[in-house]
């Protein structure tokens, strides 16, 4: 059983769109590949047919996993969020205590994480280090570069 994950409306829509794409276009494409391979003759020695069947199995596995994720997905209502501390879907402005660099990250589920867009997973070392912290707190985060300290400057939703 999958655990419940929280998403933005945009993130959940993206997952549902991907699932729809896999179920429609993905299945159609695989069916065409299987039909083409089947038309080439003896299936017992047809590597193309075997590859298409394997691809079909992988596609169905991906669809099943995505259906489980979507089935356990919940959209959070930002108006009911506790803005006093960092949590899922909060945007946290932090300052590196050592070098003074200031950055902002939005804490999201693993599936929505995108570092280029400033979205980090709540399950990542940074996400775990920031989760539950309040403005003014110092978050200690264990990273490959060692222990880093960040001051929480601002929390918003």
SVG drawing of the C-alpha trace seen along z (x, -y; Angstrom):
<svg xmlns="http://www.w3.org/2000/svg" viewBox="-8 -37 41 58">
<polyline fill="none" stroke="black" stroke-width="0.4" points="0.0,0.0 1.3,-3.4 1.4,-6.2 -0.5,-9.4 1.5,-12.2 0.5,-15.8 0.7,-17.8 0.0,-21.2 -3.0,-21.3 -0.4,-21.8 1.6,-18.8 -1.4,-16.5 -2.7,-17.6 0.8,-16.8 0.6,-13.3 -2.9,-12.7 -1.9,-14.0 1.1,-11.7 -1.1,-8.7 -3.7,-9.6 -0.9,-9.8 0.5,-6.4 -2.9,-4.8 -3.9,-6.2 -0.9,-6.9 1.5,-4.6 -0.7,-1.6 -1.6,-2.3 2.1,-2.6 3.0,0.6 0.1,2.4 1.3,1.2 4.8,2.4 3.5,5.9 1.3,6.1 4.2,5.2 6.5,7.7 3.8,10.4 3.4,9.8 7.1,10.6 6.5,14.3 7.6,17.0 7.2,15.6 9.4,18.2 12.5,16.6 11.3,13.0 13.5,10.7 11.5,7.7 8.3,9.3 9.9,10.2 11.2,6.7 7.8,5.2 6.2,7.6 8.8,6.6 8.1,2.9 4.4,3.6 5.1,5.2 7.2,2.2 4.5,-0.3 1.8,1.6 4.0,1.6 4.6,-2.2 0.8,-2.7 0.1,-0.6 2.6,-2.6 1.3,-5.9 -2.3,-4.9 -1.3,-4.0 0.4,-7.4 -2.6,-9.3 -5.0,-7.3 -3.1,-8.3 -2.5,-11.9 -4.1,-14.7 -4.1,-18.4 -3.3,-20.7 -5.3,-23.8 -2.8,-26.6 -5.3,-28.7 -5.4,-26.1 -1.6,-25.7 0.3,-26.6 2.6,-29.4 4.6,-29.6 6.8,-26.6 8.2,-25.0 6.3,-22.1 5.0,-20.5 4.3,-23.1 5.8,-25.9 8.4,-28.2 11.4,-28.7 13.9,-31.5 17.2,-30.5 20.6,-32.0 23.8,-29.9 25.3,-30.9 28.9,-30.3 28.9,-32.3 25.7,-34.5 24.1,-33.1 20.3,-33.4 18.1,-31.0 14.5,-30.0 13.1,-26.5 9.5,-25.1 9.2,-21.8 7.3,-19.3 6.7,-15.5 9.4,-13.4 7.5,-13.2 7.2,-17.0 10.9,-17.7 12.7,-19.8 15.8,-21.6 15.9,-23.9 12.5,-25.2 13.4,-25.6 11.3,-22.6 13.0,-20.2 11.7,-16.9 10.6,-16.9 12.3,-13.5 15.7,-14.9 18.3,-15.9 17.5,-19.5 13.8,-18.9 14.1,-16.9 16.4,-19.6 14.0,-22.4 10.8,-20.6 9.2,-22.0 11.6,-24.9 10.4,-28.4 11.7,-31.8 14.9,-32.6 15.8,-28.9 19.1,-27.4 18.7,-24.3 21.6,-21.9 21.7,-19.8 24.1,-16.9 25.3,-17.1 28.1,-15.4 30.1,-18.6 29.6,-18.1 27.3,-19.7 25.8,-22.9 23.9,-25.5 21.1,-27.6 19.1,-30.4 15.4,-30.4 14.6,-33.9 11.0,-33.6 8.2,-31.0 5.4,-31.5 2.7,-29.5"/>
</svg>
